Amino acid sequence: MEFVNTPGPTRPLTPQAVVLLDPATGLPYAAGGGAAIDSTGASFNPDACSHAYAYSSGLLTTDTATNGANTWIKTYSYTAGVLTGESKWVKQ
């Protein structure tokens, strides 16, 4: 962890955000900002990806996320039209 000292008030300041580095990419992401763990245990941010959706009989069956270098697929399962399962993000 790196601390940056800058002149300012003598009272403690509340942090405005926590920034973590994604071990897979080395890029920062905000804690709670949409980071997910894929099927390999690696962290990635689905919010930073483009998405393609597949449907069957009007129900979402897959969400394919791509960040330009990698692709992940999440699969949804249904029983009698009711969502009953959701897979982890599976890296392709």
N, C-alpha and C positions, 0 to 999 in steps of 0.2 A: 504494500500500500504506500502511496506517495502522498505526502502532505505538502501543501503549497501555503507559504506564509506571505500574506500581503498586509500592508498597513490598513487599519480599519478600526471599528469600535472595539473597546476592551471587553465587552460582554460576549458570552458565547453565542455563536450563530447556529441556528438549526440547519442541517443539511437540506438542500433543495431537491437533491436526487442522489440515488446510489447508482453508480455506473459499474457494470461488470464487463469483463472481456470474455467473449465467446472463445473457448479453447480450440474450437475447430477452425475458426477464421482469424482470431486475434482482433476482431472488430468489437467495439463497445456496443452494449445494449443496456437500456434502463431496466433495473430490477422490476419484475412484474410487468414488463412491457411487451409481453407476448412471447417470450422465449419458451420453447418446448423442447422436450427430450425425445429424440427419435429412437427407432428400434435398435440402433447400435449403441445407444447411451450418450450420443453426442448432442450438444445443444444447438438449436438453430431457431431463427425467428420467422415463423410463418407469415407474420404481418409484413415482412420485407420481401415476400415472394409474390410472383404472379400466380394466379390460380385458374385452373380449368376444372369445371364440374361435369360429372356424368350423372344422368338420371335414368330411372327405369320406372315406368308407370307413374311419373310425376314425383317420385321419391329420389332424393339425393343418394347416390350409391358410392361415389368416390369424389374426393377432392385431391387434385394433383397440384402440388406447390413446386415452383421452380424459381431458383434465385440466379439463374444464368450459368451456374457451374454444377449444381446438384438438383436432383428431383426427389421428392418424397410423395407418397400416396397414403391417404387415410381412407379407409373403407368403412361404410356404414351398413348395418344389418337391421332388418325389420321383421316383425312378426305381426301378421294381419294389419299391415299398414302403420304399425306403431314402432318407432325407433327403439331397438332393444340392445344395440351394441355399436361400439365405435372402436376401431383399431388404433394402435399407436401410429405415429407417422413412420412409414416404412421407407427407408432410403433405398433408392434404386441403383 
